[in-house]
Amino acid sequence: MTDTTTGITSPTPPAAVPINELGVIEKDVKTAWTFGVSHLVLIVCVLIALVGAIYFWDSKAADRADARANLAQALSDQKDKDNAALQKSNIDQQAQFVRQNAALQSAVSSLASAVAKRDATFQTHAAAIPTLAPPALAIEWGKAASEPTPVVDTSGNALVPLPLAQKSVIALELVPVLQQDKRDLQSASGKDAQIISNDSAALGKEQAAHVSDQAACTADRNALKADLSQVKADARVSKIHWFLYGVGAGIGFTVAFVLR
């Protein structure tokens, strides 16, 4: 437009927007904003629901893992108590066996010593018999047979009564039997002593093996307890991580939606 008085041309003002068009634009803006906000709220709700579902599922899984770990721990503790009682009973019984074996070994040793002592006494007495005079020999003969002393004639020969002769024959026949019995008993006694010694050695080895097994079981049990503790700790950390991941994801989606 040109001013007639000054001759200066001024810029043409923009055409006025009709009021009805402004209402339409304002309505469209409101509609877009309402649509965006509603979708934003919907997305946030969906994200919260998703995070909540994941957190709930993981929490339940962690709770089940904790329950299994607690049950396993309780069973392990009970087994430890039962095993401790059993081990104490075994140790007491093994100590009793050791004492019994020691007593048996002492008894066998005492019997062997008594046999050797009697043998030495008999050998000394038997060696002295040939040196006795006929009257002294007759006295020893009667004493050994619990019979009256036989009469010795002038030639130094003993007149043997029938009972003394009978007992003497029985004693002479019994000698080889008793000698064989003695050898058999000594052999059996030696074998019994060896059996007792072997049993004592076996018991000692069993005790050593038991101590080693108990140490290994203790180490395994401690390792399992450490694993259970780690499972519980991992379950708790997993809950926290999933919660933080969900919150971070929700914030990230929200910011991305607002800034797009």
VMD Tcl script that draws the C-alpha trace (Angstrom):
set ca {
  {0.00 0.00 0.00}
  {1.28 3.61 -1.01}
  {0.65 6.66 1.21}
  {-0.62 9.52 -1.05}
  {0.74 12.28 1.23}
  {4.22 10.94 1.70}
  {4.56 8.67 -1.29}
  {6.00 5.88 0.93}
  {4.88 2.36 0.22}
  {4.23 0.29 3.41}
  {4.15 -3.53 3.47}
  {0.85 -5.17 3.02}
  {-0.40 -6.65 6.37}
  {-1.14 -10.36 6.39}
  {-4.63 -11.37 5.76}
  {-6.58 -12.02 8.92}
  {-7.26 -15.68 9.71}
  {-10.89 -16.33 10.07}
  {-12.00 -17.18 13.56}
  {-13.49 -20.49 12.51}
  {-10.14 -21.64 11.08}
  {-8.36 -20.77 14.36}
  {-10.85 -22.93 16.17}
  {-10.20 -25.79 13.83}
  {-6.41 -25.49 14.31}
  {-6.76 -25.23 18.06}
  {-9.03 -28.25 18.04}
  {-6.55 -30.22 15.94}
  {-3.72 -29.29 18.30}
  {-5.73 -30.35 21.32}
  {-6.71 -33.55 19.58}
  {-3.08 -34.31 18.72}
  {-1.94 -33.49 22.27}
  {-4.71 -35.58 23.79}
  {-3.87 -38.42 21.41}
  {-0.15 -38.17 22.24}
  {-0.73 -37.98 25.98}
  {-3.15 -40.89 25.93}
  {-0.70 -43.00 23.91}
  {2.13 -41.92 26.20}
  {0.13 -42.98 29.23}
  {-0.79 -46.23 27.49}
  {2.86 -46.94 26.64}
  {3.94 -46.14 30.17}
  {1.20 -48.38 31.54}
  {2.21 -51.19 29.18}
  {5.86 -50.79 30.17}
  {4.97 -50.77 33.86}
  {2.81 -53.86 33.38}
  {5.59 -55.60 31.43}
  {8.23 -54.72 33.99}
  {5.89 -55.73 36.79}
  {5.14 -59.07 35.14}
  {8.83 -59.78 34.55}
  {9.73 -58.72 38.08}
  {6.88 -60.78 39.52}
  {7.91 -63.86 37.51}
  {11.57 -63.49 38.43}
  {10.68 -62.86 42.07}
  {8.61 -66.02 42.16}
  {11.46 -67.98 40.57}
  {13.90 -66.49 43.07}
  {11.53 -67.28 45.94}
  {11.28 -70.89 44.75}
  {15.06 -71.06 44.51}
  {15.33 -69.64 48.04}
  {12.77 -72.16 49.30}
  {14.66 -75.06 47.71}
  {17.92 -73.72 49.10}
  {16.43 -73.35 52.59}
  {14.99 -76.87 52.43}
  {18.32 -78.26 51.27}
  {20.05 -76.35 54.06}
  {17.63 -77.72 56.67}
  {18.08 -81.27 55.39}
  {21.85 -80.80 55.36}
  {21.83 -79.52 58.95}
  {19.70 -82.46 60.09}
  {21.98 -84.89 58.26}
  {24.95 -83.23 59.96}
  {23.36 -83.78 63.37}
  {22.50 -87.40 62.60}
  {25.96 -88.01 61.19}
  {27.62 -86.43 64.24}
  {25.65 -88.76 66.55}
  {26.50 -91.77 64.38}
  {30.16 -90.81 64.21}
  {30.32 -90.46 67.99}
  {28.73 -93.89 68.38}
  {31.19 -95.39 65.90}
  {34.16 -93.77 67.61}
  {33.02 -95.05 71.00}
  {32.51 -98.55 69.59}
  {35.88 -98.50 67.86}
  {37.54 -97.43 71.10}
  {35.80 -100.35 72.82}
  {37.12 -102.72 70.13}
  {40.62 -101.35 70.63}
  {40.40 -102.01 74.37}
  {39.02 -105.51 73.79}
  {41.77 -106.31 71.29}
  {44.39 -105.03 73.72}
  {42.91 -107.23 76.49}
  {42.84 -110.26 74.17}
  {46.41 -109.69 73.08}
  {47.46 -109.40 76.71}
  {45.61 -112.63 77.57}
  {47.20 -114.52 74.67}
  {50.62 -113.22 75.66}
  {50.05 -114.26 79.27}
  {48.99 -117.77 78.23}
  {52.03 -118.15 75.99}
  {54.26 -116.97 78.84}
  {52.65 -119.43 81.27}
  {53.12 -122.32 78.82}
  {56.77 -121.42 78.33}
  {57.29 -121.20 82.10}
  {55.72 -124.62 82.71}
  {57.82 -126.12 79.91}
  {61.00 -124.72 81.45}
  {60.07 -126.05 84.88}
  {59.30 -129.51 83.49}
  {62.53 -129.64 81.50}
  {64.55 -128.79 84.61}
  {62.72 -131.41 86.69}
  {62.97 -134.06 83.94}
  {66.71 -133.47 83.66}
  {67.09 -134.16 87.39}
  {65.16 -137.49 87.36}
  {68.04 -139.65 86.03}
  {70.30 -138.41 88.82}
  {68.02 -139.61 91.65}
  {68.87 -142.68 93.72}
  {66.36 -145.58 93.54}
  {64.67 -144.73 96.88}
  {64.31 -141.05 95.91}
  {63.10 -142.04 92.46}
  {60.50 -144.35 94.06}
  {59.26 -141.47 96.19}
  {58.92 -139.22 93.15}
  {57.14 -141.99 91.28}
  {54.53 -142.51 93.95}
  {54.06 -138.79 94.43}
  {53.53 -138.18 90.70}
  {50.92 -140.99 90.53}
  {49.29 -140.14 93.86}
  {50.05 -143.70 94.95}
  {52.06 -145.19 97.81}
  {55.79 -145.24 97.29}
  {56.79 -148.53 95.71}
  {59.22 -150.86 97.58}
  {62.82 -150.91 96.34}
  {64.64 -154.24 96.64}
  {68.29 -154.77 97.46}
  {69.17 -154.59 93.76}
  {67.64 -151.11 93.50}
  {64.65 -152.23 91.52}
  {61.19 -151.02 92.46}
  {58.42 -153.51 93.11}
  {55.55 -151.87 91.27}
  {52.02 -152.39 92.65}
  {49.25 -152.93 90.10}
  {47.53 -149.48 90.52}
  {50.85 -147.67 90.10}
  {51.65 -149.76 87.02}
  {48.24 -149.02 85.51}
  {48.56 -145.27 86.08}
  {52.08 -145.33 84.72}
  {50.95 -147.01 81.50}
  {48.07 -144.54 81.10}
  {50.42 -141.62 81.70}
  {52.94 -142.92 79.19}
  {50.25 -143.37 76.54}
  {48.83 -139.95 77.30}
  {52.15 -138.18 76.84}
  {52.22 -138.14 72.99}
  {48.57 -137.11 72.92}
  {49.23 -134.21 75.23}
  {52.32 -133.23 73.31}
  {50.34 -133.11 70.05}
  {47.53 -131.16 71.75}
  {50.11 -128.72 73.04}
  {51.55 -128.20 69.58}
  {48.07 -127.71 68.11}
  {47.08 -125.27 70.85}
  {50.28 -123.32 70.41}
  {49.67 -123.14 66.67}
  {46.06 -122.05 67.20}
  {47.18 -119.51 69.79}
  {49.70 -118.08 67.36}
  {47.09 -117.83 64.63}
  {44.62 -116.20 67.03}
  {47.28 -113.69 68.01}
  {47.89 -112.98 64.32}
  {44.16 -112.57 63.71}
  {43.90 -110.14 66.61}
  {46.91 -108.23 65.31}
  {45.44 -108.11 61.79}
  {42.09 -106.95 63.16}
  {43.82 -104.22 65.14}
  {45.74 -103.09 62.07}
  {42.57 -103.19 59.94}
  {40.71 -101.19 62.58}
  {43.50 -98.62 62.63}
  {43.38 -98.28 58.84}
  {39.59 -98.03 58.96}
  {39.84 -95.28 61.54}
  {42.34 -93.41 59.37}
  {40.12 -93.85 56.30}
  {37.12 -92.69 58.31}
  {38.95 -89.54 59.39}
  {39.89 -88.87 55.75}
  {36.32 -89.47 54.55}
  {34.96 -87.22 57.27}
  {37.35 -84.44 56.26}
  {36.33 -84.83 52.60}
  {32.63 -84.81 53.50}
  {33.14 -81.71 55.63}
  {34.85 -79.95 52.73}
  {32.05 -80.99 50.34}
  {29.40 -79.85 52.80}
  {31.09 -76.47 53.23}
  {31.29 -76.10 49.44}
  {27.58 -76.91 49.10}
  {26.71 -74.43 51.81}
  {28.75 -71.80 49.98}
  {26.89 -72.66 46.76}
  {23.54 -72.29 48.53}
  {24.58 -68.92 49.90}
  {25.65 -67.86 46.42}
  {22.31 -68.99 44.95}
  {20.43 -66.91 47.51}
  {22.64 -63.89 46.87}
  {22.24 -64.27 43.10}
  {18.47 -64.51 43.49}
  {18.36 -61.26 45.49}
  {20.65 -59.49 43.02}
  {18.53 -60.75 40.13}
  {15.42 -59.18 41.66}
  {17.16 -55.85 42.04}
  {18.62 -55.97 38.53}
  {15.30 -56.76 36.90}
  {13.64 -53.94 38.81}
  {16.33 -51.45 37.78}
  {16.28 -52.69 34.18}
  {12.52 -52.20 34.07}
  {12.68 -48.71 35.53}
  {15.46 -47.76 33.11}
  {13.58 -49.17 30.16}
  {10.43 -47.29 31.13}
  {12.27 -44.01 31.50}
  {14.10 -44.56 28.22}
  {10.92 -45.29 26.23}
  {9.16 -42.32 27.81}
  {11.98 -39.88 27.02}
  {12.29 -41.25 23.49}
  {8.56 -40.82 22.90}
  {8.53 -37.26 24.24}
  {11.57 -36.14 22.24}
  {10.66 -37.72 18.91}
}
mol new
graphics top color blue
foreach p $ca { graphics top sphere $p radius 0.5 }
foreach p [lrange $ca 0 end-1] q [lrange $ca 1 end] { graphics top cylinder $p $q radius 0.2 }
display resetview
